[in-house]
Amino acid sequence: MERIRTELFALRDMAYRDFQAALIPTIDRESVIGVRMPVLRRYAKQLSKEPERCAAFLAALPHRYYDENMLHALLLSAAEGPFEEILPQIERFLPYLDNWAVCDGFSPAVFSREPERAYACCLKWLDSAAPYTVRFSVVTLLKSFVRERFAPAVLDRLAALRTDEYYINMAVAWYLSEALVYHYEAVLPCLTQRAFDPWVHNKAIQKARESFRITPEQKAFLQTLRIGARPKPARGRSGSLPVGPSRPGTPQGNRTTGAGGCF
């Protein structure tokens, strides 16, 4: 374990450390080593070729550093083997998720091999008391069960998630905005009937309207569904329509609802 930590520190980039730490306000800045993701991915690939070291690292929870948690996520994401062997390792790691970046970077390949079982796990994890376990579930549903394996019943489960947890609510809004791209007619009643928390409702509309994959006509109609929407300002006035509250100190990224993470 100490050897792996030493090797990670040898790969650090201080400028990247400062940049990355600023993007993740929920963790201690000093817990970020600063290994760039392409470098960390290469390191994870190399480490995976050493089964004993890899297994020892995965068993050494909790980790001290953000980069160690990200390495853990990368190793489990690439893990080969039967679902029955990998799932316990996933569930053992989930309680240690403490930020959106590791959560969203955690994409176990075994889920694509066993989608029905993965889907059942996601529904179970939605009931977790741990915020980042819930976010992991929502983001996994987004990655694997929106475009091709969409289940409208998920909308009811997500609508039932009434919480003040910002990173859960943002993930649900992200899910809705993506679902609108591929299943507009199926998702629209959730907005016309105001099934979701008002903040989630408005943020989903905002993110959908920022996407290049929603038609201008759809964007115009979605704008009319905003809770608290105001009439369009008269010509010549400055300002813009409200787009919902933003989290103080949280960067505004992911301007389209494509891949790459969502704050």
Buried (B, 14 or more C-beta within 10 A) or exposed (E): EEEBBEEBEEBBBEEBBEEBBEBBBEBEEEBBBBBBBEBBBEBBEEBBEEEEBBEEBBEBBEBEBBBBBBBBBBBBBBBEEEBEEBBEBBEEBBEBBBBBBBBBBBBBEBBEBBEEBBBEBBBEBBEBEBBBBBBBBBBBBBBBBBEEEBEEEBBEBBBEBEEEEBBBBBBBBBBBBBBBBEBBEEBBEBBEEEBBBEBBBBBBBBBBBBBEBBEEEBBEBBBEBBBEEEEEEEEEEEEEEEBBEEEEEBEEEBEEBEEEBBB
